[in-house]
Amino acid sequence: MHSYQPDALRASYHTMEHGEPRLRLIRSACTAAEQAKDFESALLFHHDLIQESVFSGDRYQALIDFPQYMAIYEAHPELEEAYAWQTLWIFKWIVEASVEFYQIPKSQVLQWFLAFRKELAKHGYSLKPFYEKRAIFFSYYDRAKLRLDYGDFLAAPRDELSDGEPEEWNTQVRWELLFGHYEKAMRAAEHLFRNRMFTNEVPASTYGYLLTDACIRQDTDAADHYAALLRPYCDGERYRMEQLGLLFCYDAQHHPEEGLAFLRKQEALRKGSHNPFLCYWFDHGASVLLRAAAKSGVDEAPDALLAKAAAYDANARALAAQFDARNGSDFFTARCEQQY
């Protein structure tokens, strides 16, 4: 019988390939630590499991594991001071991921947000990340609450738990465009671009917001510009499936034949994803593009393209119904009727 060696367990799964192979080993390590009543190592292992799921999986495993992490954290106040920082970062990942899974009830999502707020205040941190993340959730069903959270986000001070200055400007681009404040949004975008601010999200998501706005305003030159800037960030990137769906919609309007080739190149991402939020946007964009390709006279049977479009559309509508039922709105279903 092998003895329990937490350092060796952690070292062993760090040598594994990211994704499911590593997740399996970390789950085993979590179980071993709990059986050994080594709760400090259990917190580390559960943290690593959640982090792996968020950044190299489909994020759902993180949502399943989070209550187990919190049960250990709350049952052992002697560990709170040492693991408060780690716990707050986990909260950030969880509240963001929970929005993307209709399987998590709205009441549970809001409870997690309130727990995040309480934990931030308890340890003396700014509420900026709380307002930032909750505004996103509200955007799918309550614009008035979105406005309030966005205002509080802007007013709250930035600290080491905030996403950082680039994300703050990016958030301003997103919501000012939604509220119709084009000049304000462009000033924020120009600040980002002029200062060459780059993160995992910036400028890719910024280009997405600007492309959506350009398409809605039917500004072809701006749409061409932002689509060209956005595309390299999305090609082959599974966490960019929302923006891929947007590019499919743009391609449907401007060059469906090239768009069709681009869609085919990305379809493996969709087949390998179990994130319903990302799949929704991909499926909606694919259905729009395939319908446009069928009508454009590309060198393929229109009936086959339309059948495939119908399948993607059915998937998107099924996911939309699930999200809208969870959120208590018609946001996703209504978007199925739109091009962007």
N, C-alpha and C positions, 0 to 999 in steps of 0.2 A: 504494500500500500504506500503510495507516494505521500510525503509530508506536504503540508500546505506552505507554499512559499510565494507570498504576494509579489515580491519584486520580480521573481522569475516569471510569474504569470503575466505581469504587465510587459515585461521585456519580450515575451513570446508573441503576444498579439500585435505588438508594434512592428514585428518583422513580417506580418501577414499582409496580403493584398487588401487594399481598401474595399469597402463594401461588405457583402454578405460573409465572405470568409473571415474577415476580422470581427464582424459583429457576433458571429457564432462563438468565437473564442472569448470575447469580452463577456458575453452572457454567461458562459461557464465560469469565468473568473468572479463575476458578481455572486453567483450561487455559492461558489467555494468560500468567498469571504463571509457571506451571511451565515453559512453553516459553521464556520470557525468563530463566529461572533466578533469578527474583526471589522468593526463598523467604520473605522476611519478608511481602511482600504476599500470597503464597500462603496463609500462615497466617491472615492477616486475612480473605481471601476465603472460605477453608474454614470459618472461624469463623462468618462471616455466613451461609453456606449451611446449616450445622448449626442455627444459631439460627432461621433462617427456617423450616426443616423442622419444628423442635420446636414453634414457637409459631404458625405459620401454615400448616403442611402436615399430613401424616399421620404425621410423625416417622420414617418408614422411610428417607427419603433421608438423614437425619442418621446413621442406623446404617450405611448404605452408605458414606458419606463419611468417617466417623470414622477408619477405618484409614488412609486417605490423609492425613488431618490428622496423625495420630500418626507416620506414616512421615517426614513432613517435619520435625516437631518433634524427633524422636529423631535424625535425621540431621544436625541443625544445633544442636549444643550451645551455640554462640555466641548463639543466640536464646532459650535456655531461661529465663534470668533475666527477660527482658522479657516472655515469654509464658507463664510458669508460672501466673499468676493466671487468665488466659483459659483455659488448658488445664484447670485444675481445675474451672472452671465448666462447661466442655464435658463433662468426665467426669460431673458430676452429672446433666446432661441425658441423657447416653447410658445410664448404668446404669439410670436410671428408665425411659427409653423401651424399652430392650431387653427388659424384663419383659413389655411389651405386644405383642411380636411373636414368635409361636411359631417363625418362620423363623430366629431367632437361637438356635443350639444352647445348651443349658444349660451346657455346658463353656465356651463363649465368653462367656456372661453372667458366669459366676463368675470367669473370667480377667480380664474388664474390672473387676469389683469389686476383685479383688486388686491390679490395676494402679492403680486409684483410691486404694486404701489406701496403697500404696507412695508414690504421688505426694504425697498429703497429708502423710505422715510426713516425706518428704524435704524438704519446704518448711516444716515446723514448724507445720502446722495440726492442729486437733482432728480426731479420727476420727468425730465426731458425725454428719456427713452420710453417711459410709460405713455406719455401723450403721443409721441411719434407713432408707436406701434398700434395704440388703440384707435387713433385717427384712421388708420388703414382699414381696420375692421368696420368702423362706423361708416366708411365710404361706401360700403356695399348695402347699407340699409337705412342710414339716418344722416343726411347731409348737414342738418342743423348741429348735431353732436360732433360731426367731423369739424365743422367750423370752429366750435368751441375748443376742441382738443388741439386743433392746429394753432389757434391763438395762444393757448397755454404753452404749447411746444415752443413757439417763437419767444415767449417771455421767459421761459425757464432757462437758467444758466447751463452752459455746457460744462461737463466734467469728465472724468476718466471713464465713466460708464456710458457716456453718450457715444453715438456712432461716429462723431467727428464732424469737422467743418464741411468737408465735401458733401457728406450725406445731408447736412442741414440745408445747404444751398440746393441740393437735388430735390429735397422735400418741398422747398419753396417753388421750384419749377413745376413740380407735379400738381400741387394744390392751387397755385395761382392760375395755371392754365385751366383747371377744372372750374374755377370760379369766374373765368372769363377775363382775368387781369393779364392780358397778353404782354403789355410792356413791362410790368413788374416781373413776370416770369422770365422774359428775355434778359432783363438785367441780371437776374440770378444765374441764368445759363451762361451769359457772357462772362460773369465773374468766374465761374467754374472753368470755362475753356481758356480764358486769358491767363489764369494762374496754373493751368495744366494740372488740375486736381484729379488724381486717379485712385480708385479703390476697386474692390470687387464689383461694386455696383455702378460706380461713376467712371466714365461717362455713358456706359451702355444704357442704363435705364433712363438717363437724361435724354439720349437720342430717341428712345422709345416714346417718351412723353411728347417730345417735339414733333416726332413723325405722326403720332396720332392726331395732334392738334393741326398739323399741316394738311393731313388728309381730310379732316372734318371741314376745314376752311377751304378745301379744294385749291390749295396753293401748291401747284404742281412742282414749281422750282424748289420750294422748300422741302417738299416731300421727297423729291429725287435726292436732294442733298443729304437729308437725315437718314434715308434708307441706305444710301451708300456707306455712310459712316457706321450705321448700326450693324449691317450684315456680317462683317468679319467677327464681331463679338458674339454672334449667335450660331455661326456655322459649327455644327457638331456639339453644341453645348446644351446638355439636358436641363440645366437650371435656367436656360433662356427660352424655354418653350412658350412662355407668354409673349415674348418679343418675336419669336418665330411666327406665331399666329398672326401678329400684326404685319410682319413682312409678307406673309402669304396674301393677306388682304390687299396690301399695297400692290403686290405683283399682279393680282387679279385685275386691278384697274389699269395697269400700265404695260406689263409684258407677261401675259399668262403663260406663254410657251417657256420662257426662261424660268418663270416661277415654278412651273410644273417640274422641271429638272431639279430645281432647288428643293422642292418638297420631297421628291423621291430620295434625295440625298439625306434628308433629315428623318425619314420615317422610322428608322431603327431606334431613334431616341424615344419616339412615342410608344413603340412596342415594348420597350424596356422600362417604362415609367409606370409607377403606381400612385403618383401624386395627382389627385383628381383636379386640383386647381390648375396645374400646368397642363394637364391633358385637355381640360375644357378649352383653354385658349388655343392650343394647337389644333384641336378638332374643329373648332369654329372657323379658324383661318383656312384650314385645309378644305373645308366644305365650300367656302366662298371661292377659293382659287380653282378648285376642280370644276365648279359650275361655270366659271368664267372661261376656263380652258375648253370646256365642251362647246361653248358658243363661239369660240374664237377661230375655229377651223384648224386647230393643231392636228398634226398627222397621227391622230388616234381616234378610235371609235367613240363618238359622243355618248352613246348609250352606256359604255363601260365607265367613262368618266363620271357621268351623272349618277350611276349606281354607287360608285365609290363616294361621291359627294354626299349622297343620301345617307350612306352608312356613317360617315363622319358627322353629318348634321344630327343624326339620331343620337349618336354618342354625346355630342355637345349638349343637346337638349335634355337628355337624361341626367347629365351631371348638373346642368343649370337648375333643373327641378329640385335636385337634392340640396344644392347650396341655398336656393331661395327658400325652401322649406325650413332649413336650419336657421337662416338669417331673418326670416319673416319679411321678405321683400320680393320684388320681381326683377332685380337688377340683372341677373345672369340670363334669365329667360328673355328679357327685353333686348339684351345685347345680341342674342341669336338672330334678331331681325335686322341688325345693323351691319354695315360693312366693316366698321372699325371698333 
